[in-house]
Amino acid sequence: MSEKEILLKNFFKMIKNRKVEINKELLEEPIEIIFERNLNELNKDTYFSFINLKVGVKDIKIKIIDNLKKKKYKSLILITRYKFNSYIMNKLKELNKDIEIFSFNNLYINLIDHVLVPKHELLSEKYEVMIKEKFNNRLPLIKKTDPICRYYNCKVGQVLKIYRKNEIYYRM
């Protein structure tokens, strides 16, 4: 399996685990087209892009920012081989959208399939309220930068249910 196939497979699996609806036409497109296109419409609210080369501010502005200003969307997911500098990050923040940035390294291995990572589940709002009441909002915290939180795109205050060998744990 090629690098691009692995990245795309793991990316789509992550999106599926987030229970996000995917544009059906996207799944039928060839891998090369998905990688070479500046923006791909994941669904009506979300766009994503694979950035395989080292880019400058001008490239990001032309390829992504200018294209997205014309479209109505809520979030953007960028998968990049190289880390962005602070100037590019500031330009992306100016979009005032939910932006997630993953490096290729984050998607080479599907995190939740690893033998050392216990099963995690993002709770529904109804169940989340029950758990918070049960523990008086005194659940152990998990950082937003934790790889599992990034994988599921957890927001502050959401609760994760963690299945370990003999017990179930909750983290907020």
C-alpha positions in Angstrom: 0.0 0.0 0.0 1.4 3.4 -0.9 1.9 6.3 1.5 -1.0 8.2 0.1 -3.3 5.2 0.4 -2.4 4.7 4.0 -2.9 8.4 4.9 -6.2 8.6 3.1 -7.5 5.3 4.6 -6.5 6.4 8.1 -8.0 9.9 7.6 -11.3 8.5 6.4 -11.4 6.1 9.3 -10.8 9.0 11.7 -13.7 10.9 10.1 -15.9 7.9 10.3 -15.1 7.4 14.0 -16.1 11.0 14.6 -19.5 10.1 13.1 -19.1 12.8 10.4 -21.1 12.4 7.2 -18.8 12.2 4.2 -19.5 13.4 0.6 -20.2 10.2 -1.3 -18.6 11.4 -4.5 -15.3 12.0 -2.7 -15.0 8.2 -1.9 -15.2 7.4 -5.6 -12.4 9.7 -6.7 -8.8 8.5 -7.4 -6.3 9.0 -4.6 -4.0 11.1 -6.8 -6.8 13.6 -7.6 -7.7 13.9 -3.8 -4.1 14.6 -3.0 -3.4 17.1 -5.8 -6.6 19.2 -5.4 -6.2 22.3 -3.2 -9.4 21.7 -1.3 -11.7 18.7 -1.0 -15.2 19.0 0.2 -15.7 16.5 3.0 -19.3 17.6 3.5 -21.2 20.8 3.3 -19.5 22.2 6.5 -16.0 20.9 6.2 -13.1 21.1 3.7 -9.8 19.3 3.9 -6.5 19.4 2.1 -3.3 17.3 1.8 -0.3 19.6 1.6 2.7 17.5 0.5 5.2 20.2 -0.2 6.8 22.9 2.0 4.6 26.0 1.5 4.9 29.7 2.2 2.3 32.2 3.2 1.6 33.2 -0.4 0.9 29.5 -1.3 -1.5 29.1 1.6 -3.2 32.4 0.9 -3.8 31.5 -2.8 -4.5 27.8 -2.5 -6.6 27.8 0.6 -7.5 31.1 2.2 -8.7 32.9 -0.9 -10.7 29.8 -2.1 -12.4 29.3 1.3 -13.4 33.0 1.6 -15.9 32.3 -1.2 -17.4 29.2 0.4 -19.5 28.8 3.5 -18.0 26.2 5.8 -17.5 25.6 9.5 -14.2 23.8 9.6 -11.0 23.0 7.8 -8.7 20.0 8.2 -5.2 20.4 6.9 -2.9 17.3 6.6 0.6 18.4 6.0 4.1 16.9 5.6 5.9 20.0 7.0 5.1 22.1 10.0 3.7 25.6 9.3 5.5 28.6 10.6 3.8 31.1 13.0 3.0 33.6 10.2 1.0 30.9 8.3 -0.7 29.9 11.5 -1.8 33.5 12.2 -3.1 33.8 8.6 -5.2 30.6 9.1 -6.5 31.9 12.5 -7.8 35.0 10.7 -10.4 32.8 9.0 -12.1 32.5 12.4 -13.1 28.9 11.6 -12.5 25.6 13.3 -9.1 24.6 11.9 -7.4 21.3 12.6 -3.8 20.5 11.4 -2.4 17.0 11.3 1.0 16.0 10.2 1.5 13.0 7.9 3.1 11.3 10.9 -0.2 11.6 12.9 -2.0 9.5 10.2 0.6 6.9 9.3 -0.7 4.7 12.1 -4.3 4.7 13.1 -4.1 5.6 16.7 -7.2 3.8 18.0 -6.1 0.5 16.3 -2.9 0.4 18.3 -2.7 -2.5 20.8 -1.5 -0.2 23.7 -4.4 2.3 23.3 -7.6 1.3 25.1 -10.9 1.8 23.5 -12.2 5.4 23.8 -15.7 6.6 23.2 -17.0 10.2 23.0 -20.2 10.3 25.0 -23.5 11.6 23.7 -24.8 14.8 25.4 -27.5 12.9 27.3 -25.1 10.4 28.8 -22.5 13.1 29.3 -24.9 15.0 31.6 -25.7 11.9 33.6 -22.0 11.2 34.2 -21.2 14.8 35.1 -24.0 14.8 37.6 -22.9 11.5 39.1 -19.3 12.8 39.6 -20.4 16.4 40.5 -18.3 17.7 37.5 -15.2 16.4 39.2 -13.9 14.1 36.5 -10.2 13.7 35.9 -9.1 16.0 33.1 -7.6 15.2 29.7 -5.7 17.8 27.7 -7.2 19.0 24.5 -3.8 18.3 22.9 -3.9 14.6 23.8 -3.7 12.6 20.6 -7.0 10.8 21.4 -8.8 14.2 21.9 -7.4 15.4 18.6 -8.4 12.2 16.9 -12.1 12.7 18.0 -11.9 16.5 17.8 -13.1 16.8 21.5 -14.3 20.2 22.7 -13.7 21.5 26.1 -16.2 20.0 28.6 -16.9 16.8 26.5 -16.5 13.5 28.3 -14.5 10.5 27.0 -15.4 7.0 28.2 -12.2 4.8 28.4 -12.5 1.0 28.4 -9.5 -0.5 30.2 -9.0 -4.2 31.1 -11.3 -4.5 34.1 -12.7 -1.0 34.5 -14.3 1.9 32.8 -12.9 5.4 33.3 -14.2 8.8 32.3 -12.1 11.9 31.4 -13.3 15.4 30.7 
